[in-house]
Amino acid sequence: MLTNFVHGLHSCFIWNKSNCVKKYTNSKLFSTITSLKLPLNLNKGKESSEINPWFISGFIDAEGCFSIRVRKTKKTYIGWSVEAVFSICLHSKDLPLLEEIKTYFGGIGRISKGKNCGYFVSSIEDLTNIIIPHFVKYPLITKKQGDFLLFKSSVEMVKAKKHLTNEGLQNIVSNKASINFGLTDELKAAFPNTMPVLKSFVNTKIPNSYWMAGFTSGLSSITRFENKRDYSEIKQEVFGTSLNLVLWGTNLLSTVGERFTRSQLSIVKLPIHIQSIMVGLILSDAWIKFSSKTSKNALLGFSQSNVNSKYFWFVFFSLSHYCSSYPLKVKDRLGTNTIELQFETRSMTCITELYLLFYSEKIKVIPQNIYNLLTPIALAHLIMGDGSWQRHGLIVCTDSYKLVDVVRLMNVLIIRYRLGCTIRVNNKNKYRIYINQSSMALLVDAISPYMHYSMVYKLNSWLNTPRDRNEIEVFDVENNITTTYCSISEAAKKLNIPKSAIVNYFSRNQNKPYKGKYRFNKI
């Protein structure tokens, strides 16, 4: 299973399904990317595209096809012709996407139109100089990579005219036997001694966040394409079979573009991992609402400015299993001119249950059972959303809550996480929680495994500071004796030296003995 999820995404390629108008990262929909120029010399003519190369590879992993056609012919003395074809087949509604992919590859190939449309490249020159170099530099990661390598080998043999020899033709047929659906009955009869070539090992580690954007877009296309095999079969083909145990809720695929009945949505239950993410978001920047006065169930919405786009995409792909559409770019909900990225989940019973916990008379509150809800994952998202770095601690901006709610939340931080906290009032008479410096080591230990890398700056001042409870070794240079202490505080007390002296020794990476007598080492 592809369980390595995306940790960030600057932007992605998005389709407006209602009118089939393509929207790019440099349009009104998205402007977060500064440059998507092609690193390969793919522009055969004047045509060019700004699709990210990894998006192309991700989309091809889901929707592309590498095929080898071996047919009888009277035009060659060997009696057979070989044609290598790279193709993408989609519903006619996605024709603009095929045209954009063709533009990306410099205008090579052709597009067939009808109820179903397709993009095809079969020129050996174009395959050798443009298509294959792309997938060498931006490789596929699913089973399709094995097909590509055999396809590449066959193209190289055709270019070298080896397909005009019996041995070369047999090698190509052996490659074809391992690609897609294998050999036809005609080819099996004509080449009875064919031994399928073993496919190369596939590395399923997601290489780039743009790859995931392309891949999920491809999966969405699969669900809309009427003549494709059943979606579950496609997922099995892409991901294979895995018996690995994973945390419930951490390997859920995107369901963007899929449709579900109300009865299906009513039985959805949130895994604790997903619930924790939602709780942290609700405590900070997310909201829950009913889409209309007649809606029976609520939906969850989340938005972030372009500055935090990496974190936004991390959240979206964590929750895309519960979303029916991709994010949009909207004006700030508070009425300013700021542009934000925003997505909303489906309206579901499980979201309504969260609404009943976090809202009282349409006003957001801290629920009575926040002690159980505020897991380390939820706390991490609260800090990523509303945490503000301070020189001597960290502020949690709880401006939108009443004092009783802030006190309830602070009590959980004190009791469950043993954090030293106080309430501060800002100049707008809003209540905020201050986590003091002495408790930052405990906070870092609790939430750092769940922090997105773009938000780690809020903890940077304490990430490399030794924890007070960590064991340390003290080497007495004069007496040549090493003593182990269970904490920095204990060592400082026993040696009768300031605790800050030991902390500074580590933070400055000192090598010389402290006052020429003690060397400290973290265990």
C-alpha positions as CSV (number, residue, x, y, z in Angstrom):
1,M,0.0,0.0,0.0
2,L,1.1,3.5,-0.6
3,T,1.0,4.7,3.0
4,N,3.6,7.4,2.8
5,F,1.3,10.4,2.6
6,V,2.0,13.8,1.3
7,H,3.6,16.3,3.7
8,G,3.1,19.3,1.7
9,L,1.9,20.7,-1.6
10,H,2.4,24.2,-3.0
11,S,-0.4,23.9,-5.7
12,C,-2.1,21.5,-7.9
13,F,-3.9,21.0,-11.2
14,I,-7.7,21.3,-10.7
15,W,-10.7,20.7,-13.0
16,N,-14.0,22.5,-12.9
17,K,-16.2,19.5,-13.7
18,S,-19.4,21.5,-14.3
19,N,-18.1,23.3,-17.4
20,C,-14.9,21.4,-18.2
21,V,-12.9,24.6,-18.0
22,K,-9.3,24.0,-17.0
23,K,-7.9,26.0,-14.2
24,Y,-4.1,26.3,-13.6
25,T,-1.9,27.2,-10.8
26,N,-1.2,30.6,-12.4
27,S,-4.9,31.4,-13.0
28,K,-7.3,33.2,-10.6
29,L,-7.7,29.8,-8.9
30,F,-4.1,29.5,-7.9
31,S,-1.1,31.8,-7.8
32,T,1.0,30.2,-5.1
33,I,3.5,28.7,-7.5
34,T,6.1,31.1,-8.9
35,S,7.6,29.0,-11.7
36,L,6.7,25.7,-13.3
37,K,9.1,25.9,-16.2
38,L,10.0,22.5,-17.7
39,P,13.5,21.3,-16.7
40,L,13.5,19.1,-19.8
41,N,13.7,20.4,-23.3
42,L,10.3,19.1,-24.2
43,N,9.1,22.1,-26.2
44,K,9.3,20.8,-29.7
45,G,7.6,23.9,-31.2
46,K,6.3,27.1,-29.8
47,E,3.8,25.3,-27.6
48,S,4.6,25.2,-23.9
49,S,2.8,24.2,-20.6
50,E,3.2,25.1,-17.0
51,I,2.1,21.7,-15.6
52,N,4.6,20.5,-13.1
53,P,6.5,17.4,-14.4
54,W,5.7,15.4,-11.3
55,F,2.0,16.0,-11.8
56,I,2.3,14.4,-15.3
57,S,4.0,11.3,-13.8
58,G,1.4,11.0,-11.1
59,F,-1.4,11.2,-13.6
60,I,0.2,8.7,-15.9
61,D,0.7,6.3,-12.9
62,A,-3.1,6.4,-12.6
63,E,-4.3,6.8,-16.2
64,G,-1.5,6.2,-18.7
65,C,-0.7,3.2,-20.7
66,F,2.5,1.8,-22.4
67,S,1.7,-0.7,-25.0
68,I,3.6,-2.7,-27.7
69,R,1.6,-3.8,-30.8
70,V,2.9,-6.7,-32.8
71,R,1.0,-7.4,-36.0
72,K,1.4,-9.4,-39.2
73,T,2.4,-7.5,-42.2
74,K,3.7,-8.0,-45.8
75,K,5.8,-4.8,-45.7
76,T,8.7,-6.5,-43.8
77,Y,10.6,-9.6,-44.8
78,I,10.2,-11.0,-41.3
79,G,6.4,-10.8,-41.6
80,W,5.7,-8.8,-38.5
81,S,5.5,-5.1,-37.6
82,V,6.2,-3.6,-34.2
83,E,4.6,-0.4,-32.9
84,A,5.2,1.1,-29.5
85,V,2.5,3.4,-28.2
86,F,2.2,5.7,-25.2
87,S,-1.4,6.6,-24.6
88,I,-3.9,8.2,-22.2
89,C,-7.7,7.5,-22.6
90,L,-10.3,9.6,-20.8
91,H,-13.9,10.6,-21.1
92,S,-14.6,13.3,-23.6
93,K,-15.4,15.7,-20.8
94,D,-11.6,15.6,-20.0
95,L,-10.5,16.6,-23.5
96,P,-9.0,19.9,-22.3
97,L,-6.8,18.0,-20.0
98,L,-5.5,15.8,-22.8
99,E,-4.8,18.9,-24.9
100,E,-2.8,20.4,-22.0
101,I,-0.8,17.2,-21.6
102,K,-0.1,17.3,-25.3
103,T,1.1,20.9,-25.0
104,Y,3.4,19.9,-22.1
105,F,5.1,17.3,-24.4
106,G,5.7,20.0,-27.0
107,G,2.7,19.2,-29.2
108,I,3.8,15.7,-30.3
109,G,1.4,12.9,-30.9
110,R,-2.3,13.1,-31.8
111,I,-5.6,13.3,-30.0
112,S,-8.7,11.2,-31.0
113,K,-12.1,12.6,-30.2
114,G,-15.5,11.1,-29.6
115,K,-17.5,9.9,-26.6
116,N,-14.1,8.8,-25.3
117,C,-11.0,10.6,-26.2
118,G,-7.3,9.6,-26.2
119,Y,-3.8,11.0,-26.6
120,F,-1.4,8.8,-28.5
121,V,2.3,9.0,-29.2
122,S,3.9,6.3,-31.4
123,S,6.7,8.0,-33.3
124,I,10.0,6.3,-32.3
125,E,11.8,9.7,-32.5
126,D,9.2,11.3,-30.1
127,L,9.2,8.4,-27.8
128,T,13.0,8.3,-27.6
129,N,13.6,12.0,-27.3
130,I,10.7,13.3,-25.3
131,I,8.4,10.7,-23.6
132,I,11.0,8.3,-22.3
133,P,13.4,11.0,-21.0
134,H,10.5,12.5,-19.0
135,F,9.8,9.2,-17.2
136,V,13.5,8.5,-16.6
137,K,13.9,11.9,-14.8
138,Y,10.4,11.8,-13.1
139,P,9.9,8.0,-12.6
140,L,6.6,6.2,-12.0
141,I,6.2,4.5,-8.7
142,T,3.3,2.0,-9.1
143,K,3.3,-1.3,-11.0
144,K,3.3,0.8,-14.2
145,Q,7.0,1.5,-13.7
146,G,7.6,-2.1,-14.6
147,D,5.6,-1.7,-17.8
148,F,7.5,1.4,-18.7
149,L,11.0,-0.2,-18.3
150,L,9.9,-3.0,-20.6
151,F,8.4,-0.5,-23.0
152,K,11.6,1.5,-23.0
153,S,13.7,-1.6,-23.7
154,S,11.4,-2.4,-26.7
155,V,11.6,1.1,-28.1
156,E,15.4,0.9,-27.9
157,M,15.4,-2.4,-29.9
158,V,13.0,-0.9,-32.5
159,K,15.3,2.1,-32.9
160,A,18.3,-0.2,-33.4
161,K,16.3,-2.2,-36.0
162,K,16.5,-5.3,-33.9
163,H,12.8,-5.9,-34.4
164,L,13.7,-6.9,-38.0
165,T,15.6,-10.0,-36.7
166,N,14.1,-13.2,-35.3
167,E,16.0,-12.8,-32.0
168,G,15.1,-9.2,-31.5
169,L,11.4,-9.8,-32.4
170,Q,11.3,-12.6,-29.9
171,N,12.7,-10.4,-27.2
172,I,10.1,-7.7,-27.9
173,V,7.3,-10.3,-27.8
174,S,8.7,-11.5,-24.4
175,N,8.5,-7.9,-23.1
176,K,5.0,-7.6,-24.4
177,A,4.0,-10.8,-22.6
178,S,4.6,-9.0,-19.3
179,I,2.9,-5.7,-20.2
180,N,-0.8,-5.0,-19.5
181,F,-2.8,-8.0,-20.6
182,G,0.0,-10.0,-22.2
183,L,-0.2,-11.8,-25.5
184,T,-3.2,-12.4,-27.8
185,D,-4.1,-15.9,-28.8
186,E,-2.6,-15.2,-32.2
187,L,0.8,-14.2,-30.8
188,K,0.8,-17.1,-28.4
189,A,0.4,-19.5,-31.3
190,A,3.0,-17.7,-33.4
191,F,5.6,-17.5,-30.6
192,P,5.0,-20.6,-28.6
193,N,8.4,-20.5,-26.8
194,T,7.8,-17.0,-25.3
195,M,8.9,-16.6,-21.7
196,P,7.5,-13.4,-20.1
197,V,10.2,-11.1,-18.8
198,L,10.2,-10.5,-15.0
199,K,9.2,-6.9,-14.1
200,S,11.6,-4.8,-12.1
201,F,10.9,-4.0,-8.4
202,V,8.7,-1.0,-7.9
203,N,9.6,1.6,-5.2
204,T,6.3,2.8,-3.8
205,K,7.6,5.8,-1.9
206,I,5.9,9.0,-3.0
207,P,8.6,11.1,-4.6
208,N,6.9,14.5,-4.7
209,S,3.7,16.2,-3.6
210,Y,2.9,17.1,-7.2
211,W,2.9,13.4,-8.0
212,M,0.1,12.9,-5.5
213,A,-1.9,15.8,-7.0
214,G,-1.6,14.1,-10.5
215,F,-2.3,10.6,-9.1
216,T,-5.5,11.6,-7.3
217,S,-6.7,13.5,-10.3
218,G,-6.1,10.4,-12.3
219,L,-8.1,8.2,-9.9
220,S,-10.9,10.8,-10.1
221,S,-10.9,10.4,-13.8
222,I,-11.1,6.7,-13.5
223,T,-14.3,6.9,-11.5
224,R,-15.9,9.1,-14.3
225,F,-14.8,7.0,-17.2
226,E,-17.6,4.7,-18.1
227,N,-15.7,2.0,-20.0
228,K,-13.0,1.5,-17.4
229,R,-12.9,-1.5,-15.1
230,D,-14.5,-1.3,-11.7
231,Y,-12.8,1.3,-9.5
232,S,-11.9,-1.3,-6.9
233,E,-10.1,-3.4,-9.5
234,I,-8.2,-0.3,-10.6
235,K,-7.1,0.4,-7.0
236,Q,-6.0,-3.3,-6.7
237,E,-4.0,-3.0,-9.9
238,V,-2.3,0.2,-8.7
239,F,-1.6,-0.7,-5.1
240,G,-1.4,-4.4,-5.2
241,T,-2.1,-6.5,-2.1
242,S,-0.6,-5.7,1.3
243,L,-0.9,-7.5,4.6
244,N,0.9,-4.8,6.6
245,L,-0.8,-3.5,9.7
246,V,-1.4,0.2,9.5
247,L,-3.1,2.7,11.9
248,W,-6.8,2.8,11.1
249,G,-7.5,5.9,9.1
250,T,-3.9,6.6,7.9
251,N,-4.1,4.8,4.5
252,L,-7.5,6.1,3.2
253,L,-7.6,7.1,-0.4
254,S,-9.1,10.3,-1.8
255,T,-12.8,10.0,-2.8
256,V,-12.9,13.3,-4.7
257,G,-15.2,12.9,-7.6
258,E,-17.0,9.9,-6.2
259,R,-20.7,9.9,-5.3
260,F,-22.3,8.3,-2.2
261,T,-25.9,7.9,-1.1
262,R,-27.1,9.5,2.1
263,S,-27.4,6.1,3.7
264,Q,-23.8,5.4,2.9
265,L,-22.6,8.7,4.3
266,S,-24.7,8.2,7.5
267,I,-22.7,5.2,8.5
268,V,-19.3,6.7,8.1
269,K,-17.3,6.7,11.4
270,L,-14.2,8.8,11.9
271,P,-11.0,6.9,12.9
272,I,-9.4,8.4,16.0
273,H,-6.5,9.6,13.8
274,I,-8.8,11.6,11.5
275,Q,-11.0,12.7,14.4
276,S,-8.0,14.1,16.2
277,I,-7.0,16.1,13.1
278,M,-10.5,17.5,12.8
279,V,-10.6,18.4,16.5
280,G,-7.3,20.3,16.3
281,L,-8.5,22.1,13.2
282,I,-11.9,23.0,14.8
283,L,-10.1,24.4,17.9
284,S,-8.1,26.7,15.6
285,D,-9.1,27.7,12.1
286,A,-11.7,25.3,10.8
287,W,-15.5,25.7,11.0
288,I,-18.5,23.5,10.9
289,K,-21.7,24.6,9.3
290,F,-24.9,23.4,7.5
291,S,-24.8,24.1,3.8
292,S,-28.4,25.2,3.9
293,K,-31.4,25.6,6.2
294,T,-32.8,22.3,5.1
295,S,-29.5,20.4,5.5
296,K,-29.8,17.5,8.0
297,N,-26.0,17.1,8.4
298,A,-23.1,19.5,8.8
299,L,-19.8,19.8,6.9
300,L,-16.3,20.9,8.0
301,G,-14.5,23.7,6.2
302,F,-10.9,24.8,6.4
303,S,-8.9,27.6,4.8
304,Q,-5.4,29.0,5.0
305,S,-3.6,31.9,3.3
306,N,-1.1,31.2,0.5
307,V,1.7,31.7,3.0
308,N,0.6,28.4,4.7
309,S,-0.2,26.6,1.5
310,K,2.1,23.7,2.3
311,Y,0.3,23.0,5.6
312,F,-3.1,23.5,3.9
313,W,-2.4,20.8,1.3
314,F,-1.1,18.5,4.0
315,V,-4.4,18.8,5.8
316,F,-6.4,18.4,2.6
317,F,-4.8,15.2,1.6
318,S,-5.2,13.9,5.1
319,L,-9.0,14.5,4.9
320,S,-9.5,14.1,1.1
321,H,-11.2,10.8,1.8
322,Y,-14.2,12.8,3.1
323,C,-14.2,15.5,0.4
324,S,-16.2,15.5,-2.9
325,S,-14.2,18.2,-4.6
326,Y,-10.8,19.8,-4.7
327,P,-10.0,23.0,-2.9
328,L,-10.8,26.4,-4.4
329,K,-9.3,29.9,-4.0
330,V,-11.6,32.3,-2.3
331,K,-11.6,35.6,-0.6
332,D,-11.0,35.8,3.1
333,R,-14.1,34.9,5.1
334,L,-13.6,37.9,7.3
335,G,-14.2,40.3,4.4
336,T,-10.7,41.4,3.8
337,N,-9.0,41.4,0.3
338,T,-6.8,38.4,1.3
339,I,-7.1,35.4,-0.9
340,E,-7.2,32.0,0.8
341,L,-7.2,28.3,-0.2
342,Q,-10.3,26.6,1.1
343,F,-11.9,23.1,1.0
344,E,-15.0,21.6,2.6
345,T,-15.9,18.0,3.4
346,R,-19.1,16.3,2.5
347,S,-22.1,16.8,4.8
348,M,-22.1,13.7,7.1
349,T,-23.5,12.5,10.3
350,C,-20.1,12.1,11.9
351,I,-19.4,15.8,11.2
352,T,-22.8,16.7,12.7
353,E,-21.7,14.9,15.9
354,L,-18.7,17.2,16.1
355,Y,-20.9,20.2,15.5
356,L,-23.1,19.3,18.5
357,L,-19.9,19.1,20.6
358,F,-18.2,22.3,19.5
359,Y,-21.2,24.7,18.9
360,S,-23.7,26.1,21.2
361,E,-26.3,28.4,19.7
362,K,-24.1,28.6,16.5
363,I,-21.2,29.9,18.6
364,K,-18.0,27.8,18.8
365,V,-17.2,26.6,22.3
366,I,-14.8,24.2,24.1
367,P,-16.7,20.9,24.7
368,Q,-17.0,19.4,28.1
369,N,-15.1,16.3,27.1
370,I,-12.1,18.2,25.7
371,Y,-9.8,16.2,28.0
372,N,-10.5,13.0,25.9
373,L,-10.7,14.8,22.5
374,L,-7.4,16.7,22.8
375,T,-5.0,14.0,21.7
376,P,-1.3,14.8,20.9
377,I,-2.4,15.0,17.2
378,A,-5.2,17.4,18.0
379,L,-2.9,19.5,20.1
380,A,-0.3,19.6,17.3
381,H,-2.9,21.0,14.9
382,L,-4.1,23.5,17.5
383,I,-0.5,24.7,17.8
384,M,0.1,24.7,14.0
385,G,-3.1,26.8,13.6
386,D,-3.2,29.1,16.5
387,G,0.3,28.8,18.1
388,S,2.5,31.9,18.2
389,W,6.2,31.7,19.0
390,Q,7.4,33.9,21.8
391,R,10.9,34.4,23.1
392,H,10.1,32.9,26.4
393,G,7.4,30.4,25.6
394,L,4.4,30.0,23.2
395,I,1.0,31.8,23.0
396,V,-2.1,29.9,21.9
397,C,-4.4,32.5,20.3
398,T,-7.8,31.6,21.7
399,D,-9.3,35.0,20.9
400,S,-12.6,33.7,19.7
401,Y,-13.5,31.8,22.9
402,K,-15.1,33.1,26.1
403,L,-13.1,33.0,29.3
404,V,-14.8,29.9,30.6
405,D,-13.8,28.0,27.5
406,V,-10.2,29.2,27.6
407,V,-10.0,28.0,31.2
408,R,-11.4,24.6,30.3
409,L,-8.8,24.2,27.5
410,M,-6.0,25.4,29.7
411,N,-6.9,22.9,32.4
412,V,-6.4,20.1,30.0
413,L,-3.0,21.4,29.0
414,I,-2.1,21.6,32.7
415,I,-3.6,18.3,33.9
416,R,-3.1,16.0,30.9
417,Y,0.1,17.4,29.4
418,R,1.6,18.8,32.6
419,L,2.3,22.2,31.0
420,G,2.8,25.3,33.0
421,C,0.1,27.7,31.6
422,T,-1.4,31.1,32.4
423,I,-4.0,33.2,30.8
424,R,-3.1,36.5,29.2
425,V,-5.3,39.3,28.0
426,N,-4.3,41.1,24.8
427,N,-5.0,44.7,24.0
428,K,-8.4,43.8,22.5
429,N,-9.6,42.1,25.7
430,K,-9.2,38.7,24.2
431,Y,-8.1,35.7,26.3
432,R,-5.0,33.7,25.3
433,I,-3.1,30.8,26.8
434,Y,0.6,31.3,27.5
435,I,2.7,28.1,27.8
436,N,5.8,29.1,29.7
437,Q,9.4,28.3,28.7
438,S,10.0,25.6,31.3
439,S,7.2,23.5,29.8
440,M,8.3,23.8,26.2
441,A,10.3,20.6,26.4
442,L,7.2,18.6,27.4
443,L,5.2,20.2,24.7
444,V,7.8,19.4,22.0
445,D,8.0,15.8,23.1
446,A,4.2,15.5,22.9
447,I,3.5,17.1,19.5
448,S,6.7,17.2,17.4
449,P,6.1,13.8,15.7
450,Y,2.8,15.2,14.3
451,M,4.0,18.7,13.3
452,H,4.1,19.4,9.6
453,Y,7.6,20.5,8.5
454,S,6.4,24.0,7.4
455,M,5.1,24.7,10.9
456,V,8.1,23.4,12.9
457,Y,9.5,26.9,13.1
458,K,7.0,27.5,15.9
459,L,9.1,25.0,18.0
460,N,12.6,25.6,16.6
461,S,13.9,27.4,19.6
462,W,13.3,24.3,21.7
463,L,13.8,21.4,19.4
464,N,17.5,21.3,19.9
465,T,17.5,22.2,23.6
466,P,18.3,19.3,25.8
467,R,15.3,18.1,27.9
468,D,15.8,18.6,31.7
469,R,14.9,15.0,32.4
470,N,17.3,13.5,29.9
471,E,20.2,11.6,31.4
472,I,23.6,13.2,31.0
473,E,27.2,12.0,31.7
474,V,29.6,14.3,33.5
475,F,33.3,13.6,33.0
476,D,35.5,15.1,35.8
477,V,38.7,16.0,33.9
478,E,40.8,16.5,37.1
479,N,39.9,13.1,38.7
480,N,39.3,11.2,35.5
481,I,35.8,10.0,36.7
482,T,32.5,9.8,34.8
483,T,29.2,10.1,36.6
484,T,25.7,9.7,35.2
485,Y,22.9,11.9,36.4
486,C,19.2,11.4,35.6
487,S,18.6,15.1,34.7
488,I,20.4,18.4,34.1
489,S,18.8,19.7,37.3
490,E,20.3,16.9,39.4
491,A,23.7,17.3,37.8
492,A,23.7,21.1,38.5
493,K,22.6,20.5,42.1
494,K,25.3,17.8,42.8
495,L,28.1,19.8,41.2
496,N,26.9,23.0,42.7
497,I,26.9,24.9,39.4
498,P,24.1,26.8,37.7
499,K,21.7,24.7,35.6
500,S,21.9,27.3,32.8
501,A,25.6,26.6,32.5
502,I,24.9,23.0,31.5
503,V,22.1,24.0,29.1
504,N,24.3,26.6,27.4
505,Y,27.1,24.1,27.2
506,F,24.9,21.9,25.0
507,S,23.2,24.7,23.0
508,R,26.6,26.1,22.1
509,N,28.1,22.7,21.3
510,Q,31.1,23.4,23.5
511,N,34.1,21.0,23.5
512,K,36.2,22.6,26.2
513,P,35.6,21.5,29.8
514,Y,33.4,23.8,31.8
515,K,35.7,25.9,33.8
516,G,38.4,23.5,32.8
517,K,36.9,20.7,35.0
518,Y,33.7,19.2,33.6
519,R,32.7,17.8,30.2
520,F,29.0,17.1,29.7
521,N,27.5,14.5,27.3
522,K,23.9,13.8,26.5
523,I,22.8,10.1,26.7
